[in-house]
């Protein structure tokens, strides 16, 4: 069965600290896609990144970086030098060929609080 | 422009009211979605429209009635709701209804049923 686990429910850090959000997934398919979304207090889910199962290259975008490891079924997200504006709920999600269309399987989310 | 708009932002309705939520996108996407999100929970898929036809209904009660008038618009008609239906309702769109495309979400409608 498909499943996404975000074991960290809440994380609190002080500004400028680095923080890593963990995501572990389960799927039987060899073709699948992983996503990270950010949900600030305003409520809108903001798309951050998509990674397909054939591309294990790590990704860096400004202060954000993602580490995809198929060997451990993980797709972790690191924020470097965190800022107060990074405070949000972060969701990891999975989409594979066993799901109808682009149905997303979300993890339960990690609430990140960054204090100044 | 990766914008999905939703109206209204907030809605308070009684259990006997009829109301509608609206969603619009102008990205040329052919798949549109309704999600329900309770506090401190991930979004739950309700409906999926692909090329203006209903493709998925996740066993949603009939008091929720979706409608897709055209490829840019998605409505959710509400009738005889229960207090437990109070939630954030999110609309999303993606280029097509195929695995692998990211979904773009609107800001949501915060619904309170009294």
Contacts between the chains, C-beta under 8 A, distances in Angstrom:
chain1	res1	chain2	res2	distance
A	31	B	99	7.7
A	32	B	99	7.7
A	33	B	99	6.2
A	33	B	100	4.6
A	35	B	102	6.1
A	37	B	105	7.7
A	42	B	107	6.5
A	43	B	88	5.6
A	43	B	90	7.8
A	43	B	107	5.9
A	43	B	108	4.5
A	43	B	110	7.2
A	44	B	90	8.0
A	44	B	105	5.8
A	44	B	106	6.7
A	44	B	107	4.3
A	44	B	108	6.4
A	45	B	43	7.1
A	45	B	90	6.7
A	45	B	92	7.7
A	45	B	105	4.0
A	46	B	105	7.5
A	47	B	2	7.9
A	47	B	102	4.8
A	47	B	103	7.2
A	47	B	104	6.2
A	47	B	105	7.6
A	50	B	100	7.4
A	50	B	102	5.0
A	52	B	100	6.4
A	91	B	42	5.8
A	91	B	43	8.0
A	95	B	99	4.9
A	95	B	100	6.5
A	96	B	99	6.3
A	97	B	99	5.5
A	99	B	99	6.6
A	100	B	48	7.5
A	100	B	55	7.2
A	100	B	56	5.8
A	101	B	31	6.9
A	101	B	48	6.4
A	101	B	50	6.8
A	101	B	55	6.6
A	101	B	56	7.3
A	101	B	97	3.8
A	101	B	98	6.1
A	101	B	99	6.6
A	102	B	31	6.5
A	102	B	94	5.3
A	102	B	96	8.0
A	102	B	97	5.9
A	102	B	98	6.3
A	102	B	99	5.8
A	102	B	100	7.2
A	102	B	101	5.4
A	102	B	103	6.4
A	103	B	45	6.0
A	103	B	48	7.3
A	103	B	56	7.1
A	104	B	43	8.0
A	104	B	45	7.4
A	104	B	103	6.6
A	106	B	42	3.6
A	106	B	43	6.2
A	107	B	42	6.7
A	108	B	41	7.3
A	108	B	42	5.9
A	109	B	40	7.8
A	109	B	41	7.9
A	109	B	42	5.6
A	111	B	40	8.0
